Amino acid sequence: MDAIAEANELLRAKGYAERDLAVFPVPVGQNKALLKGARIVSPLSDGAETVLRLVRDVIPPADELGKATTLRPADLRAKLQPPV
């Protein structure tokens, strides 16, 4: 399974519908991914592995986020720890 498919599977397991939050390939960038949807203020673009780490380690389950809260790309990046 590639990083984009794995990230989307994790998002579904966390309770997000595709319209709310999903990862898509970026057509012009090799191995790039775009995290977008109604639950994020603006799309986040980065390497597919980085987006997978964000989904796995930083994005909370949908029920913890709450209905009125939206994610901010800058906040997500700030919470992401550098790879070991």
PDB file of N, CA, C and O in Angstrom:
ATOM      1  N   MET A   1       0.850  -1.185   0.000  1.00  0.00           N
ATOM      2  CA  MET A   1       0.000   0.000   0.000  1.00  0.00           C
ATOM      3  C   MET A   1       0.895   1.247   0.000  1.00  0.00           C
ATOM      4  O   MET A   1       1.868   1.325   0.749  1.00  0.00           O
ATOM      5  N   ASP A   2       0.553   2.205  -0.840  1.00  0.00           N
ATOM      6  CA  ASP A   2       1.356   3.424  -0.878  1.00  0.00           C
ATOM      7  C   ASP A   2       0.935   4.374   0.240  1.00  0.00           C
ATOM      8  O   ASP A   2      -0.080   4.163   0.904  1.00  0.00           O
ATOM      9  N   ALA A   3       1.734   5.425   0.437  1.00  0.00           N
ATOM     10  CA  ALA A   3       1.521   6.345   1.563  1.00  0.00           C
ATOM     11  C   ALA A   3       0.178   7.060   1.478  1.00  0.00           C
ATOM     12  O   ALA A   3      -0.462   7.280   2.506  1.00  0.00           O
ATOM     13  N   ILE A   4      -0.260   7.424   0.284  1.00  0.00           N
ATOM     14  CA  ILE A   4      -1.526   8.144   0.125  1.00  0.00           C
ATOM     15  C   ILE A   4      -2.698   7.232   0.491  1.00  0.00           C
ATOM     16  O   ILE A   4      -3.604   7.643   1.217  1.00  0.00           O
ATOM     17  N   ALA A   5      -2.680   6.020  -0.001  1.00  0.00           N
ATOM     18  CA  ALA A   5      -3.751   5.070   0.322  1.00  0.00           C
ATOM     19  C   ALA A   5      -3.771   4.756   1.814  1.00  0.00           C
ATOM     20  O   ALA A   5      -4.838   4.662   2.420  1.00  0.00           O
ATOM     21  N   GLU A   6      -2.588   4.594   2.402  1.00  0.00           N
ATOM     22  CA  GLU A   6      -2.511   4.317   3.840  1.00  0.00           C
ATOM     23  C   GLU A   6      -3.043   5.493   4.660  1.00  0.00           C
ATOM     24  O   GLU A   6      -3.757   5.298   5.644  1.00  0.00           O
ATOM     25  N   ALA A   7      -2.687   6.725   4.245  1.00  0.00           N
ATOM     26  CA  ALA A   7      -3.176   7.914   4.951  1.00  0.00           C
ATOM     27  C   ALA A   7      -4.695   7.998   4.886  1.00  0.00           C
ATOM     28  O   ALA A   7      -5.340   8.314   5.886  1.00  0.00           O
ATOM     29  N   ASN A   8      -5.270   7.720   3.723  1.00  0.00           N
ATOM     30  CA  ASN A   8      -6.727   7.757   3.596  1.00  0.00           C
ATOM     31  C   ASN A   8      -7.391   6.671   4.431  1.00  0.00           C
ATOM     32  O   ASN A   8      -8.452   6.899   5.013  1.00  0.00           O
ATOM     33  N   GLU A   9      -6.783   5.507   4.495  1.00  0.00           N
ATOM     34  CA  GLU A   9      -7.318   4.434   5.331  1.00  0.00           C
ATOM     35  C   GLU A   9      -7.305   4.851   6.811  1.00  0.00           C
ATOM     36  O   GLU A   9      -8.263   4.593   7.539  1.00  0.00           O
ATOM     37  N   LEU A  10      -6.233   5.485   7.240  1.00  0.00           N
ATOM     38  CA  LEU A  10      -6.135   5.963   8.628  1.00  0.00           C
ATOM     39  C   LEU A  10      -7.188   7.044   8.914  1.00  0.00           C
ATOM     40  O   LEU A  10      -7.806   7.054   9.978  1.00  0.00           O
ATOM     41  N   LEU A  11      -7.381   7.949   7.951  1.00  0.00           N
ATOM     42  CA  LEU A  11      -8.389   8.998   8.135  1.00  0.00           C
ATOM     43  C   LEU A  11      -9.788   8.389   8.271  1.00  0.00           C
ATOM     44  O   LEU A  11     -10.574   8.837   9.107  1.00  0.00           O
ATOM     45  N   ARG A  12     -10.107   7.377   7.462  1.00  0.00           N
ATOM     46  CA  ARG A  12     -11.417   6.713   7.566  1.00  0.00           C
ATOM     47  C   ARG A  12     -11.558   6.056   8.944  1.00  0.00           C
ATOM     48  O   ARG A  12     -12.615   6.122   9.572  1.00  0.00           O
ATOM     49  N   ALA A  13     -10.457   5.414   9.407  1.00  0.00           N
ATOM     50  CA  ALA A  13     -10.482   4.758  10.720  1.00  0.00           C
ATOM     51  C   ALA A  13     -10.661   5.780  11.850  1.00  0.00           C
ATOM     52  O   ALA A  13     -11.201   5.452  12.906  1.00  0.00           O
ATOM     53  N   LYS A  14     -10.209   7.012  11.624  1.00  0.00           N
ATOM     54  CA  LYS A  14     -10.362   8.068  12.625  1.00  0.00           C
ATOM     55  C   LYS A  14     -11.720   8.751  12.532  1.00  0.00           C
ATOM     56  O   LYS A  14     -12.011   9.662  13.308  1.00  0.00           O
ATOM     57  N   GLY A  15     -12.551   8.321  11.590  1.00  0.00           N
ATOM     58  CA  GLY A  15     -13.911   8.836  11.503  1.00  0.00           C
ATOM     59  C   GLY A  15     -14.150   9.959  10.520  1.00  0.00           C
ATOM     60  O   GLY A  15     -15.208  10.587  10.569  1.00  0.00           O
ATOM     61  N   TYR A  16     -13.213  10.240   9.628  1.00  0.00           N
ATOM     62  CA  TYR A  16     -13.386  11.312   8.654  1.00  0.00           C
ATOM     63  C   TYR A  16     -13.950  10.774   7.342  1.00  0.00           C
ATOM     64  O   TYR A  16     -13.455   9.782   6.808  1.00  0.00           O
ATOM     65  N   ALA A  17     -14.981  11.427   6.828  1.00  0.00           N
ATOM     66  CA  ALA A  17     -15.483  11.130   5.490  1.00  0.00           C
ATOM     67  C   ALA A  17     -14.548  11.808   4.487  1.00  0.00           C
ATOM     68  O   ALA A  17     -13.868  12.775   4.829  1.00  0.00           O
ATOM     69  N   GLU A  18     -14.513  11.311   3.263  1.00  0.00           N
ATOM     70  CA  GLU A  18     -13.605  11.877   2.263  1.00  0.00           C
ATOM     71  C   GLU A  18     -13.848  13.363   2.041  1.00  0.00           C
ATOM     72  O   GLU A  18     -12.900  14.110   1.798  1.00  0.00           O
ATOM     73  N   ARG A  19     -15.106  13.808   2.118  1.00  0.00           N
ATOM     74  CA  ARG A  19     -15.390  15.237   1.915  1.00  0.00           C
ATOM     75  C   ARG A  19     -14.824  16.087   3.051  1.00  0.00           C
ATOM     76  O   ARG A  19     -14.548  17.272   2.863  1.00  0.00           O
ATOM     77  N   ASP A  20     -14.649  15.483   4.234  1.00  0.00           N
ATOM     78  CA  ASP A  20     -14.151  16.225   5.395  1.00  0.00           C
ATOM     79  C   ASP A  20     -12.637  16.311   5.434  1.00  0.00           C
ATOM     80  O   ASP A  20     -12.085  17.358   5.771  1.00  0.00           O
ATOM     81  N   LEU A  21     -11.963  15.230   5.097  1.00  0.00           N
ATOM     82  CA  LEU A  21     -10.504  15.215   5.130  1.00  0.00           C
ATOM     83  C   LEU A  21     -10.013  14.008   4.342  1.00  0.00           C
ATOM     84  O   LEU A  21     -10.387  12.871   4.630  1.00  0.00           O
ATOM     85  N   ALA A  22      -9.168  14.267   3.345  1.00  0.00           N
ATOM     86  CA  ALA A  22      -8.634  13.184   2.527  1.00  0.00           C
ATOM     87  C   ALA A  22      -7.294  13.610   1.935  1.00  0.00           C
ATOM     88  O   ALA A  22      -6.968  14.795   1.882  1.00  0.00           O
ATOM     89  N   VAL A  23      -6.531  12.624   1.496  1.00  0.00           N
ATOM     90  CA  VAL A  23      -5.219  12.859   0.900  1.00  0.00           C
ATOM     91  C   VAL A  23      -5.299  12.493  -0.580  1.00  0.00           C
ATOM     92  O   VAL A  23      -5.832  11.446  -0.949  1.00  0.00           O
ATOM     93  N   PHE A  24      -4.759  13.379  -1.419  1.00  0.00           N
ATOM     94  CA  PHE A  24      -4.775  13.193  -2.860  1.00  0.00           C
ATOM     95  C   PHE A  24      -3.365  13.352  -3.415  1.00  0.00           C
ATOM     96  O   PHE A  24      -2.563  14.095  -2.850  1.00  0.00           O
ATOM     97  N   PRO A  25      -3.047  12.665  -4.515  1.00  0.00           N
ATOM     98  CA  PRO A  25      -1.748  12.870  -5.150  1.00  0.00           C
ATOM     99  C   PRO A  25      -1.709  14.240  -5.827  1.00  0.00           C
ATOM    100  O   PRO A  25      -2.728  14.724  -6.320  1.00  0.00           O
ATOM    101  N   VAL A  26      -0.544  14.854  -5.848  1.00  0.00           N
ATOM    102  CA  VAL A  26      -0.358  16.118  -6.547  1.00  0.00           C
ATOM    103  C   VAL A  26       0.106  15.776  -7.958  1.00  0.00           C
ATOM    104  O   VAL A  26       1.132  15.116  -8.120  1.00  0.00           O
ATOM    105  N   PRO A  27      -0.628  16.211  -8.984  1.00  0.00           N
ATOM    106  CA  PRO A  27      -0.316  15.778 -10.341  1.00  0.00           C
ATOM    107  C   PRO A  27       1.066  16.190 -10.851  1.00  0.00           C
ATOM    108  O   PRO A  27       1.672  15.459 -11.635  1.00  0.00           O
ATOM    109  N   VAL A  28       1.567  17.332 -10.426  1.00  0.00           N
ATOM    110  CA  VAL A  28       2.839  17.812 -10.963  1.00  0.00           C
ATOM    111  C   VAL A  28       4.054  17.409 -10.143  1.00  0.00           C
ATOM    112  O   VAL A  28       5.181  17.499 -10.631  1.00  0.00           O
ATOM    113  N   GLY A  29       3.852  16.972  -8.925  1.00  0.00           N
ATOM    114  CA  GLY A  29       4.989  16.638  -8.070  1.00  0.00           C
ATOM    115  C   GLY A  29       5.088  15.152  -7.825  1.00  0.00           C
ATOM    116  O   GLY A  29       4.133  14.520  -7.372  1.00  0.00           O
ATOM    117  N   GLN A  30       6.219  14.609  -8.120  1.00  0.00           N
ATOM    118  CA  GLN A  30       6.416  13.186  -7.872  1.00  0.00           C
ATOM    119  C   GLN A  30       6.510  12.955  -6.367  1.00  0.00           C
ATOM    120  O   GLN A  30       7.261  13.633  -5.667  1.00  0.00           O
ATOM    121  N   ASN A  31       5.728  11.979  -5.877  1.00  0.00           N
ATOM    122  CA  ASN A  31       5.710  11.607  -4.459  1.00  0.00           C
ATOM    123  C   ASN A  31       5.258  12.754  -3.550  1.00  0.00           C
ATOM    124  O   ASN A  31       5.680  12.846  -2.397  1.00  0.00           O
ATOM    125  N   LYS A  32       4.407  13.615  -4.073  1.00  0.00           N
ATOM    126  CA  LYS A  32       3.822  14.688  -3.270  1.00  0.00           C
ATOM    127  C   LYS A  32       2.367  14.347  -2.994  1.00  0.00           C
ATOM    128  O   LYS A  32       1.735  13.618  -3.758  1.00  0.00           O
ATOM    129  N   ALA A  33       1.837  14.880  -1.895  1.00  0.00           N
ATOM    130  CA  ALA A  33       0.447  14.632  -1.535  1.00  0.00           C
ATOM    131  C   ALA A  33      -0.185  15.925  -1.032  1.00  0.00           C
ATOM    132  O   ALA A  33       0.494  16.837  -0.562  1.00  0.00           O
ATOM    133  N   LEU A  34      -1.502  15.969  -1.148  1.00  0.00           N
ATOM    134  CA  LEU A  34      -2.278  17.126  -0.749  1.00  0.00           C
ATOM    135  C   LEU A  34      -3.351  16.669   0.232  1.00  0.00           C
ATOM    136  O   LEU A  34      -4.169  15.805  -0.085  1.00  0.00           O
ATOM    137  N   LEU A  35      -3.340  17.255   1.424  1.00  0.00           N
ATOM    138  CA  LEU A  35      -4.355  16.978   2.446  1.00  0.00           C
ATOM    139  C   LEU A  35      -5.373  18.100   2.365  1.00  0.00           C
ATOM    140  O   LEU A  35      -5.038  19.264   2.584  1.00  0.00           O
ATOM    141  N   LYS A  36      -6.627  17.752   2.048  1.00  0.00           N
ATOM    142  CA  LYS A  36      -7.635  18.797   1.919  1.00  0.00           C
ATOM    143  C   LYS A  36      -9.001  18.266   2.297  1.00  0.00           C
ATOM    144  O   LYS A  36      -9.209  17.057   2.401  1.00  0.00           O
ATOM    145  N   GLY A  37      -9.925  19.184   2.499  1.00  0.00           N
ATOM    146  CA  GLY A  37     -11.296  18.839   2.845  1.00  0.00           C
ATOM    147  C   GLY A  37     -11.934  19.934   3.678  1.00  0.00           C
ATOM    148  O   GLY A  37     -11.326  20.972   3.939  1.00  0.00           O
ATOM    149  N   ALA A  38     -13.159  19.691   4.089  1.00  0.00           N
ATOM    150  CA  ALA A  38     -13.922  20.689   4.841  1.00  0.00           C
ATOM    151  C   ALA A  38     -13.393  20.910   6.254  1.00  0.00           C
ATOM    152  O   ALA A  38     -13.710  21.930   6.866  1.00  0.00           O
ATOM    153  N   ARG A  39     -12.599  19.988   6.788  1.00  0.00           N
ATOM    154  CA  ARG A  39     -12.115  20.101   8.172  1.00  0.00           C
ATOM    155  C   ARG A  39     -10.742  20.761   8.284  1.00  0.00           C
ATOM    156  O   ARG A  39     -10.187  20.850   9.379  1.00  0.00           O
ATOM    157  N   ILE A  40     -10.179  21.234   7.139  1.00  0.00           N
ATOM    158  CA  ILE A  40      -8.901  21.919   7.175  1.00  0.00           C
ATOM    159  C   ILE A  40      -9.078  23.274   6.485  1.00  0.00           C
ATOM    160  O   ILE A  40      -9.700  23.361   5.427  1.00  0.00           O
ATOM    161  N   VAL A  41      -8.528  24.327   7.092  1.00  0.00           N
ATOM    162  CA  VAL A  41      -8.727  25.696   6.616  1.00  0.00           C
ATOM    163  C   VAL A  41      -8.256  25.859   5.181  1.00  0.00           C
ATOM    164  O   VAL A  41      -8.959  26.451   4.362  1.00  0.00           O
ATOM    165  N   SER A  42      -7.084  25.346   4.871  1.00  0.00           N
ATOM    166  CA  SER A  42      -6.550  25.401   3.513  1.00  0.00           C
ATOM    167  C   SER A  42      -5.765  24.117   3.269  1.00  0.00           C
ATOM    168  O   SER A  42      -5.276  23.503   4.217  1.00  0.00           O
ATOM    169  N   PRO A  43      -5.641  23.705   2.012  1.00  0.00           N
ATOM    170  CA  PRO A  43      -4.930  22.456   1.718  1.00  0.00           C
ATOM    171  C   PRO A  43      -3.478  22.496   2.190  1.00  0.00           C
ATOM    172  O   PRO A  43      -2.838  23.548   2.203  1.00  0.00           O
ATOM    173  N   LEU A  44      -2.986  21.345   2.569  1.00  0.00           N
ATOM    174  CA  LEU A  44      -1.598  21.190   2.994  1.00  0.00           C
ATOM    175  C   LEU A  44      -0.904  20.293   1.974  1.00  0.00           C
ATOM    176  O   LEU A  44      -1.357  19.178   1.718  1.00  0.00           O
ATOM    177  N   SER A  45       0.181  20.771   1.396  1.00  0.00           N
ATOM    178  CA  SER A  45       0.927  19.998   0.407  1.00  0.00           C
ATOM    179  C   SER A  45       2.320  19.706   0.942  1.00  0.00           C
ATOM    180  O   SER A  45       3.000  20.590   1.462  1.00  0.00           O
ATOM    181  N   ASP A  46       2.735  18.445   0.805  1.00  0.00           N
ATOM    182  CA  ASP A  46       4.071  18.038   1.252  1.00  0.00           C
ATOM    183  C   ASP A  46       4.360  16.671   0.654  1.00  0.00           C
ATOM    184  O   ASP A  46       3.566  16.144  -0.126  1.00  0.00           O
ATOM    185  N   GLY A  47       5.484  16.110   1.018  1.00  0.00           N
ATOM    186  CA  GLY A  47       5.808  14.766   0.578  1.00  0.00           C
ATOM    187  C   GLY A  47       4.786  13.778   1.110  1.00  0.00           C
ATOM    188  O   GLY A  47       4.239  13.969   2.197  1.00  0.00           O
ATOM    189  N   ALA A  48       4.525  12.720   0.347  1.00  0.00           N
ATOM    190  CA  ALA A  48       3.511  11.745   0.740  1.00  0.00           C
ATOM    191  C   ALA A  48       3.822  11.119   2.095  1.00  0.00           C
ATOM    192  O   ALA A  48       2.907  10.898   2.889  1.00  0.00           O
ATOM    193  N   GLU A  49       5.081  10.829   2.377  1.00  0.00           N
ATOM    194  CA  GLU A  49       5.447  10.237   3.675  1.00  0.00           C
ATOM    195  C   GLU A  49       5.228  11.221   4.824  1.00  0.00           C
ATOM    196  O   GLU A  49       4.838  10.815   5.919  1.00  0.00           O
ATOM    197  N   THR A  50       5.473  12.497   4.587  1.00  0.00           N
ATOM    198  CA  THR A  50       5.248  13.517   5.616  1.00  0.00           C
ATOM    199  C   THR A  50       3.760  13.657   5.913  1.00  0.00           C
ATOM    200  O   THR A  50       3.361  13.757   7.073  1.00  0.00           O
ATOM    201  N   VAL A  51       2.943  13.664   4.868  1.00  0.00           N
ATOM    202  CA  VAL A  51       1.494  13.754   5.065  1.00  0.00           C
ATOM    203  C   VAL A  51       0.997  12.511   5.807  1.00  0.00           C
ATOM    204  O   VAL A  51       0.130  12.618   6.674  1.00  0.00           O
ATOM    205  N   LEU A  52       1.527  11.350   5.481  1.00  0.00           N
ATOM    206  CA  LEU A  52       1.165  10.127   6.198  1.00  0.00           C
ATOM    207  C   LEU A  52       1.512  10.252   7.679  1.00  0.00           C
ATOM    208  O   LEU A  52       0.712   9.862   8.529  1.00  0.00           O
ATOM    209  N   ARG A  53       2.696  10.792   8.006  1.00  0.00           N
ATOM    210  CA  ARG A  53       3.083  10.995   9.417  1.00  0.00           C
ATOM    211  C   ARG A  53       2.125  11.953  10.103  1.00  0.00           C
ATOM    212  O   ARG A  53       1.750  11.731  11.254  1.00  0.00           O
ATOM    213  N   LEU A  54       1.717  13.027   9.407  1.00  0.00           N
ATOM    214  CA  LEU A  54       0.752  13.972   9.981  1.00  0.00           C
ATOM    215  C   LEU A  54      -0.559  13.268  10.314  1.00  0.00           C
ATOM    216  O   LEU A  54      -1.109  13.443  11.401  1.00  0.00           O
ATOM    217  N   VAL A  55      -1.052  12.475   9.375  1.00  0.00           N
ATOM    218  CA  VAL A  55      -2.313  11.764   9.587  1.00  0.00           C
ATOM    219  C   VAL A  55      -2.183  10.785  10.747  1.00  0.00           C
ATOM    220  O   VAL A  55      -3.060  10.713  11.608  1.00  0.00           O
ATOM    221  N   ARG A  56      -1.101  10.042  10.766  1.00  0.00           N
ATOM    222  CA  ARG A  56      -0.916   8.998  11.781  1.00  0.00           C
ATOM    223  C   ARG A  56      -0.661   9.599  13.167  1.00  0.00           C
ATOM    224  O   ARG A  56      -1.226   9.130  14.155  1.00  0.00           O
ATOM    225  N   ASP A  57       0.180  10.624  13.247  1.00  0.00           N
ATOM    226  CA  ASP A  57       0.688  11.090  14.545  1.00  0.00           C
ATOM    227  C   ASP A  57       0.070  12.386  15.078  1.00  0.00           C
ATOM    228  O   ASP A  57       0.134  12.641  16.281  1.00  0.00           O
ATOM    229  N   VAL A  58      -0.524  13.204  14.214  1.00  0.00           N
ATOM    230  CA  VAL A  58      -0.949  14.539  14.641  1.00  0.00           C
ATOM    231  C   VAL A  58      -2.464  14.750  14.554  1.00  0.00           C
ATOM    232  O   VAL A  58      -3.054  15.321  15.470  1.00  0.00           O
ATOM    233  N   ILE A  59      -3.085  14.310  13.498  1.00  0.00           N
ATOM    234  CA  ILE A  59      -4.515  14.565  13.315  1.00  0.00           C
ATOM    235  C   ILE A  59      -5.316  13.716  14.303  1.00  0.00           C
ATOM    236  O   ILE A  59      -5.176  12.493  14.332  1.00  0.00           O
ATOM    237  N   PRO A  60      -6.152  14.367  15.110  1.00  0.00           N
ATOM    238  CA  PRO A  60      -6.940  13.628  16.110  1.00  0.00           C
ATOM    239  C   PRO A  60      -8.129  12.925  15.454  1.00  0.00           C
ATOM    240  O   PRO A  60      -8.503  13.265  14.332  1.00  0.00           O
ATOM    241  N   PRO A  61      -8.720  11.958  16.137  1.00  0.00           N
ATOM    242  CA  PRO A  61      -9.964  11.359  15.634  1.00  0.00           C
ATOM    243  C   PRO A  61     -11.035  12.440  15.458  1.00  0.00           C
ATOM    244  O   PRO A  61     -11.033  13.449  16.164  1.00  0.00           O
ATOM    245  N   ALA A  62     -11.930  12.221  14.528  1.00  0.00           N
ATOM    246  CA  ALA A  62     -12.961  13.217  14.212  1.00  0.00           C
ATOM    247  C   ALA A  62     -13.802  13.587  15.428  1.00  0.00           C
ATOM    248  O   ALA A  62     -14.148  14.755  15.607  1.00  0.00           O
ATOM    249  N   ASP A  63     -14.132  12.609  16.264  1.00  0.00           N
ATOM    250  CA  ASP A  63     -14.967  12.914  17.424  1.00  0.00           C
ATOM    251  C   ASP A  63     -14.236  13.747  18.468  1.00  0.00           C
ATOM    252  O   ASP A  63     -14.878  14.469  19.230  1.00  0.00           O
ATOM    253  N   GLU A  64     -12.916  13.665  18.520  1.00  0.00           N
ATOM    254  CA  GLU A  64     -12.136  14.513  19.439  1.00  0.00           C
ATOM    255  C   GLU A  64     -11.994  15.935  18.904  1.00  0.00           C
ATOM    256  O   GLU A  64     -11.903  16.888  19.678  1.00  0.00           O
ATOM    257  N   LEU A  65     -11.976  16.075  17.582  1.00  0.00           N
ATOM    258  CA  LEU A  65     -11.813  17.399  16.975  1.00  0.00           C
ATOM    259  C   LEU A  65     -13.042  18.261  17.204  1.00  0.00           C
ATOM    260  O   LEU A  65     -12.921  19.470  17.402  1.00  0.00           O
ATOM    261  N   GLY A  66     -14.204  17.668  17.181  1.00  0.00           N
ATOM    262  CA  GLY A  66     -15.433  18.423  17.374  1.00  0.00           C
ATOM    263  C   GLY A  66     -15.968  18.952  16.058  1.00  0.00           C
ATOM    264  O   GLY A  66     -15.231  19.081  15.080  1.00  0.00           O
ATOM    265  N   LYS A  67     -17.243  19.255  16.043  1.00  0.00           N
ATOM    266  CA  LYS A  67     -17.923  19.681  14.805  1.00  0.00           C
ATOM    267  C   LYS A  67     -17.496  21.067  14.343  1.00  0.00           C
ATOM    268  O   LYS A  67     -17.390  21.296  13.138  1.00  0.00           O
ATOM    269  N   ALA A  68     -17.252  21.985  15.248  1.00  0.00           N
ATOM    270  CA  ALA A  68     -16.991  23.370  14.880  1.00  0.00           C
ATOM    271  C   ALA A  68     -15.506  23.679  14.644  1.00  0.00           C
ATOM    272  O   ALA A  68     -15.169  24.771  14.187  1.00  0.00           O
ATOM    273  N   THR A  69     -14.637  22.743  14.947  1.00  0.00           N
ATOM    274  CA  THR A  69     -13.201  22.998  14.852  1.00  0.00           C
ATOM    275  C   THR A  69     -12.667  22.589  13.490  1.00  0.00           C
ATOM    276  O   THR A  69     -13.014  21.534  12.959  1.00  0.00           O
ATOM    277  N   THR A  70     -11.813  23.448  12.931  1.00  0.00           N
ATOM    278  CA  THR A  70     -11.115  23.101  11.695  1.00  0.00           C
ATOM    279  C   THR A  70      -9.617  23.097  11.972  1.00  0.00           C
ATOM    280  O   THR A  70      -9.127  23.819  12.840  1.00  0.00           O
ATOM    281  N   LEU A  71      -8.915  22.283  11.231  1.00  0.00           N
ATOM    282  CA  LEU A  71      -7.462  22.177  11.376  1.00  0.00           C
ATOM    283  C   LEU A  71      -6.780  23.285  10.585  1.00  0.00           C
ATOM    284  O   LEU A  71      -7.295  23.744   9.565  1.00  0.00           O
ATOM    285  N   ARG A  72      -5.621  23.705  11.065  1.00  0.00           N
ATOM    286  CA  ARG A  72      -4.806  24.696  10.359  1.00  0.00           C
ATOM    287  C   ARG A  72      -3.488  24.044   9.981  1.00  0.00           C
ATOM    288  O   ARG A  72      -2.835  23.436  10.829  1.00  0.00           O
ATOM    289  N   PRO A  73      -3.081  24.162   8.701  1.00  0.00           N
ATOM    290  CA  PRO A  73      -1.828  23.542   8.276  1.00  0.00           C
ATOM    291  C   PRO A  73      -0.627  23.948   9.128  1.00  0.00           C
ATOM    292  O   PRO A  73       0.221  23.110   9.433  1.00  0.00           O
ATOM    293  N   ALA A  74      -0.542  25.212   9.512  1.00  0.00           N
ATOM    294  CA  ALA A  74       0.596  25.672  10.321  1.00  0.00           C
ATOM    295  C   ALA A  74       0.625  24.971  11.680  1.00  0.00           C
ATOM    296  O   ALA A  74       1.695  24.623  12.178  1.00  0.00           O
ATOM    297  N   ASP A  75      -0.547  24.765  12.277  1.00  0.00           N
ATOM    298  CA  ASP A  75      -0.612  24.068  13.565  1.00  0.00           C
ATOM    299  C   ASP A  75      -0.201  22.603  13.418  1.00  0.00           C
ATOM    300  O   ASP A  75       0.505  22.063  14.270  1.00  0.00           O
ATOM    301  N   LEU A  76      -0.644  21.968  12.339  1.00  0.00           N
ATOM    302  CA  LEU A  76      -0.270  20.571  12.106  1.00  0.00           C
ATOM    303  C   LEU A  76       1.241  20.431  11.950  1.00  0.00           C
ATOM    304  O   LEU A  76       1.856  19.548  12.547  1.00  0.00           O
ATOM    305  N   ARG A  77       1.829  21.307  11.147  1.00  0.00           N
ATOM    306  CA  ARG A  77       3.291  21.255  10.932  1.00  0.00           C
ATOM    307  C   ARG A  77       4.057  21.491  12.233  1.00  0.00           C
ATOM    308  O   ARG A  77       5.088  20.864  12.475  1.00  0.00           O
ATOM    309  N   ALA A  78       3.549  22.398  13.067  1.00  0.00           N
ATOM    310  CA  ALA A  78       4.221  22.709  14.331  1.00  0.00           C
ATOM    311  C   ALA A  78       4.212  21.508  15.280  1.00  0.00           C
ATOM    312  O   ALA A  78       5.137  21.340  16.075  1.00  0.00           O
ATOM    313  N   LYS A  79       3.180  20.684  15.201  1.00  0.00           N
ATOM    314  CA  LYS A  79       3.069  19.521  16.089  1.00  0.00           C
ATOM    315  C   LYS A  79       3.830  18.301  15.569  1.00  0.00           C
ATOM    316  O   LYS A  79       4.046  17.340  16.307  1.00  0.00           O
ATOM    317  N   LEU A  80       4.234  18.342  14.305  1.00  0.00           N
ATOM    318  CA  LEU A  80       4.928  17.188  13.720  1.00  0.00           C
ATOM    319  C   LEU A  80       6.375  17.157  14.184  1.00  0.00           C
ATOM    320  O   LEU A  80       7.120  18.121  14.005  1.00  0.00           O
ATOM    321  N   GLN A  81       6.759  16.047  14.777  1.00  0.00           N
ATOM    322  CA  GLN A  81       8.130  15.877  15.236  1.00  0.00           C
ATOM    323  C   GLN A  81       9.005  15.454  14.055  1.00  0.00           C
ATOM    324  O   GLN A  81       8.544  14.714  13.185  1.00  0.00           O
ATOM    325  N   PRO A  82      10.253  15.909  14.010  1.00  0.00           N
ATOM    326  CA  PRO A  82      11.139  15.483  12.918  1.00  0.00           C
ATOM    327  C   PRO A  82      11.352  13.969  12.972  1.00  0.00           C
ATOM    328  O   PRO A  82      11.361  13.380  14.053  1.00  0.00           O
ATOM    329  N   PRO A  83      11.525  13.334  11.794  1.00  0.00           N
ATOM    330  CA  PRO A  83      11.755  11.879  11.803  1.00  0.00           C
ATOM    331  C   PRO A  83      13.028  11.523  12.539  1.00  0.00           C
ATOM    332  O   PRO A  83      13.997  12.281  12.531  1.00  0.00           O
ATOM    333  N   VAL A  84      13.019  10.372  13.170  1.00  0.00           N
ATOM    334  CA  VAL A  84      14.168   9.931  13.964  1.00  0.00           C
ATOM    335  C   VAL A  84      15.151   9.188  13.102  1.00  0.00           C
ATOM    336  O   VAL A  84      16.186   8.737  13.593  1.00  0.00           O
TER     337      VAL A  84
END
